[in-house]
Amino acid sequence: MGTLSKLRRLVLREGVSVREAAQRVGIARNTASRWLALGDMVEPRYRRRVPSTSILEPYKEQLVLWLKADVHRNKRDRRTTKQIFEVLKQVIKVGDSGALAQRRRGQRAFEQSR
């Protein structure tokens, strides 16, 4: 059963307040009020966001190779995120545009996948 039909049943048939019905269904109160104000039973559809490409995408293979090589090294001898960021900054020449945060997210994802 769709969210809109659950909401309408709670409010119109069972006499539950909009606030409580929205809470039970798990949507915002303002959204529930707006949906109930619509005459037709069409649940709104939202556009999907197009995922943007990362500036690190061309260097993904190199990063994975570095991480795989570092797994076999002693912890003290491994490349730090900052060292990898400095190398990438020289290669990409973008400055300090958040690539370090992307690098850390990629490293976390790689470590979780092992």
N, C-alpha and C positions, 0 to 999 in steps of 0.2 A: 504494500500500500504506500502511495506517495506521501510526501511530507504535507503537501497542500490538502489532500483529502483527510489526513489525520487531524490537521489543524481545524478544518471546517467541521468535521464531526465533533470534535471536542467543544468548539465554541457554539455552533448552531444547534446541535442535538443535545449535548450533555450539559450545556449552560455554564461551562467553565469560562473564567475570565480570559481575555486575550493574553494578558501577562502570564498567567499560569499555563495556558495552552502552549504559548511560545516556549516557555521553559521546559515543558514536558517533551515537546518535539525537538528542541535543541536549536532554535533559531532566535534571532533578535526580535524583540517586541515590536519595533518599528517595521521590520520586514513582515511580521505576521499581520499587523494592521493593514499594511499596503496590499498584501495578498488577499486579505478578506474584503477589501474595498473593491477589488476587481470583480466584475460581474461573471466572467467566464472561469471555467475550471482549468486553466492552462498554467501549469507551473513554469515560471520564468526560466529560461535557459541562458546561461552566461557564456560568453565567448572564451575559448581557451587561449591562454597566452602562448605566444610562440617563444620557445626557449632560445635565448640568445647564445651565440657561440662565444666561447671563452678565448681570451687572447693567448692562453696557454695551450690551446688545442694543437697547434703545429709542433709543440715541444713535448707532447704527452708521452711519446715513445721514449724519448731521452730521459724524462723524469722517472718513468717506470723502470728503465734500466738502472738508473742511479739507485733507486730504492731497493731493487732486487740485489744489487751489488752490496749495498750497505747492510742488508740483513745478515750477510755472512761476516761482516767486520765486527770488531769489538765495539762496544757501545761508545767508548771514548773516541774511536777513530771514525765514526760515522759522520757524514755531512749533516750539518745542522740546517734547519729551515732557513735561517738567515744566510748561510753560505750559498745555498741553492738560489735563494732570492737574489743575491748580489750577482751571481753568474747570469741569471735570467735577465736581470735589469740591464746588464751590459749587452746581451744578445738582442733583447727586444727593444731597448732604448725607449722605454715608456716612462721612465722615472718612477716615482713612488705612487702608482695609481691603484693600489689595492691588490697587486699581484701576490703579495705575501699572504694575504688572507686566503686567496684562491689556492695557493700552494699548500697551505696548512690544511684546508678542506680536502684537497686531493690526497694528501699524505694520510689523513685520518681514514678516508674512504679505502685507500689501498691497504692500510693496516687492518681494517675491520674485515676486509675480504679474504685475508689470508687464513 
